[in-house]
Amino acid sequence: MRYPKECILKDCEEAVIRPLNSEDESLLNRFYKKIPENDRWCMRYDTTRPETVRRWIANLDNGSVFSIIALCDNEIIGHGSLHFREFGATKHVGRFRIVVMPEFRNKRLGTWILLDLIQAAMDKGLKTLRTDLVRGMEDAAIEAVKKFDFFQRAELKNYAIGPNGSSYDMVIMIKRLHSTWTDF
Ligand SMILES: CC(C)(COP(=O)(O)OP(=O)(O)OC[C@H]1O[C@@H](n2cnc3c(N)ncnc32)[C@H](O)[C@@H]1OP(=O)(O)O)[C@@H](O)C(=O)NCCC(=O)NCCS
């Protein structure tokens, strides 16, 4: 893929997507500080801690993550990352996460980022994409990935616990990948 890549959002605003690089640490810290707790709760790490972002930046070259950001007016407005393994039974599977700044949601930015992560997974020869989403907390993402042919492969009842202590079902959404989009 060629970066930087310009994309036009629903309201004709422009954003630029490019890979995250080692100089983006403070921009990424600023971005995650603006993401509401409910949206960060389902992530594996506390992204408001500078150590989390510092570790991501330090691991950019370790070959197991492809991380892209979307920018508007020199601020990060979206972040997507694709994670994969180099060895073992699930090395054909990529996992991903996308977060878009609340005021830029529903303008197709999540779709642009998802398209790039799918393409990156195909380029790496991955066969399956997986994302685990919490029903009731990540419904927008569940709807968004369904548009790209993800289907619910499993459901873990009452598996996740929200910030308020209540239980939520987690769904495992899967997409089979082919070598080109035309096989879709
Ligand atoms: C999920 C998320 C990344 C989507 O980003 P976005 O930029 O708003 O997504 P898009 O505008 O490209 O929307 C794509 C599709 O998702 C669906 N969608 C988006 N928001 C929705 C909502 N609140 N409710 C229902 N469907 C929704 C729609 O089908 C939409 O397609 P349409 O525009 O043709 O109607 C964003 O809501 C977000 O950052 N949420 C918090 C973090 C999160 O849940 N991440 C998921 C981990 S993968």
Ligand as a Chemical Component Dictionary entry (heavy atoms), coordinates in Angstrom:
data_LIG
# 
_chem_comp.id                   LIG 
_chem_comp.type                 NON-POLYMER 
_chem_comp.pdbx_formal_charge   0 
_chem_comp.three_letter_code    LIG 
# 
loop_
_chem_comp_atom.comp_id 
_chem_comp_atom.atom_id 
_chem_comp_atom.alt_atom_id 
_chem_comp_atom.type_symbol 
_chem_comp_atom.charge 
_chem_comp_atom.model_Cartn_x 
_chem_comp_atom.model_Cartn_y 
_chem_comp_atom.model_Cartn_z 
_chem_comp_atom.pdbx_ordinal 
LIG C1  C1  C 0 -16.157 1.023  15.713 1  
LIG C2  C2  C 0 -15.600 2.335  15.190 2  
LIG C3  C3  C 0 -14.087 2.157  14.939 3  
LIG C4  C4  C 0 -16.302 2.664  13.864 4  
LIG O1  O1  O 0 -15.691 3.826  13.316 5  
LIG P1  P1  P 0 -16.499 4.849  12.377 6  
LIG O2  O2  O 0 -15.500 5.731  11.741 7  
LIG O3  O3  O 0 -17.598 5.485  13.128 8  
LIG O4  O4  O 0 -17.115 3.826  11.304 9  
LIG P2  P2  P 0 -17.774 4.163  9.903  10 
LIG O5  O5  O 0 -18.285 5.573  9.873  11 
LIG O6  O6  O 0 -16.818 3.773  8.850  12 
LIG O7  O7  O 0 -19.033 3.203  9.902  13 
LIG C5  C5  C 0 -19.000 1.938  9.211  14 
LIG C6  C6  C 0 -20.301 1.215  9.462  15 
LIG O8  O8  O 0 -20.398 0.835  10.814 16 
LIG C7  C7  C 0 -21.744 0.878  11.249 17 
LIG N1  N1  N 0 -21.813 1.762  12.407 18 
LIG C8  C8  C 0 -20.921 2.725  12.759 19 
LIG N2  N2  N 0 -21.304 3.306  13.917 20 
LIG C9  C9  C 0 -22.459 2.682  14.284 21 
LIG C10 C10 C 0 -23.333 2.785  15.394 22 
LIG N3  N3  N 0 -23.107 3.689  16.371 23 
LIG N4  N4  N 0 -24.397 1.950  15.462 24 
LIG C11 C11 C 0 -24.629 1.043  14.486 25 
LIG N5  N5  N 0 -23.842 0.887  13.402 26 
LIG C12 C12 C 0 -22.771 1.686  13.318 27 
LIG C13 C13 C 0 -22.563 1.386  10.111 28 
LIG O9  O9  O 0 -23.079 0.223  9.453  29 
LIG C14 C14 C 0 -21.541 2.060  9.228  30 
LIG O10 O10 O 0 -21.814 1.972  7.859  31 
LIG P3  P3  P 0 -22.697 3.127  7.122  32 
LIG O11 O11 O 0 -21.950 4.403  7.308  33 
LIG O12 O12 O 0 -22.730 2.653  5.716  34 
LIG O13 O13 O 0 -24.019 3.143  7.796  35 
LIG C15 C15 C 0 -15.855 3.520  16.176 36 
LIG O14 O14 O 0 -17.225 3.528  16.512 37 
LIG C16 C16 C 0 -15.044 3.424  17.455 38 
LIG O15 O15 O 0 -13.908 3.900  17.516 39 
LIG N6  N6  N 0 -15.627 2.830  18.525 40 
LIG C17 C17 C 0 -14.953 2.692  19.805 41 
LIG C18 C18 C 0 -13.856 1.656  19.774 42 
LIG C19 C19 C 0 -14.348 0.310  19.312 43 
LIG O16 O16 O 0 -15.424 -0.172 19.649 44 
LIG N7  N7  N 0 -13.485 -0.345 18.548 45 
LIG C20 C20 C 0 -13.789 -1.644 18.013 46 
LIG C21 C21 C 0 -12.615 -2.524 18.105 47 
LIG S1  S1  S 0 -12.292 -3.267 16.536 48 
# 
loop_
_chem_comp_bond.comp_id 
_chem_comp_bond.atom_id_1 
_chem_comp_bond.atom_id_2 
_chem_comp_bond.value_order 
_chem_comp_bond.pdbx_ordinal 
LIG C1  C2  SING 1  
LIG C2  C3  SING 2  
LIG C2  C4  SING 3  
LIG C2  C15 SING 4  
LIG C4  O1  SING 5  
LIG O1  P1  SING 6  
LIG P1  O2  DOUB 7  
LIG P1  O3  SING 8  
LIG P1  O4  SING 9  
LIG O4  P2  SING 10 
LIG P2  O5  DOUB 11 
LIG P2  O6  SING 12 
LIG P2  O7  SING 13 
LIG O7  C5  SING 14 
LIG C5  C6  SING 15 
LIG C6  O8  SING 16 
LIG C6  C14 SING 17 
LIG O8  C7  SING 18 
LIG C7  N1  SING 19 
LIG C7  C13 SING 20 
LIG N1  C8  SING 21 
LIG N1  C12 SING 22 
LIG C8  N2  DOUB 23 
LIG N2  C9  SING 24 
LIG C9  C10 SING 25 
LIG C9  C12 DOUB 26 
LIG C10 N3  SING 27 
LIG C10 N4  DOUB 28 
LIG N4  C11 SING 29 
LIG C11 N5  DOUB 30 
LIG N5  C12 SING 31 
LIG C13 O9  SING 32 
LIG C13 C14 SING 33 
LIG C14 O10 SING 34 
LIG O10 P3  SING 35 
LIG P3  O11 DOUB 36 
LIG P3  O12 SING 37 
LIG P3  O13 SING 38 
LIG C15 O14 SING 39 
LIG C15 C16 SING 40 
LIG C16 O15 DOUB 41 
LIG C16 N6  SING 42 
LIG N6  C17 SING 43 
LIG C17 C18 SING 44 
LIG C18 C19 SING 45 
LIG C19 O16 DOUB 46 
LIG C19 N7  SING 47 
LIG N7  C20 SING 48 
LIG C20 C21 SING 49 
LIG C21 S1  SING 50 
# 
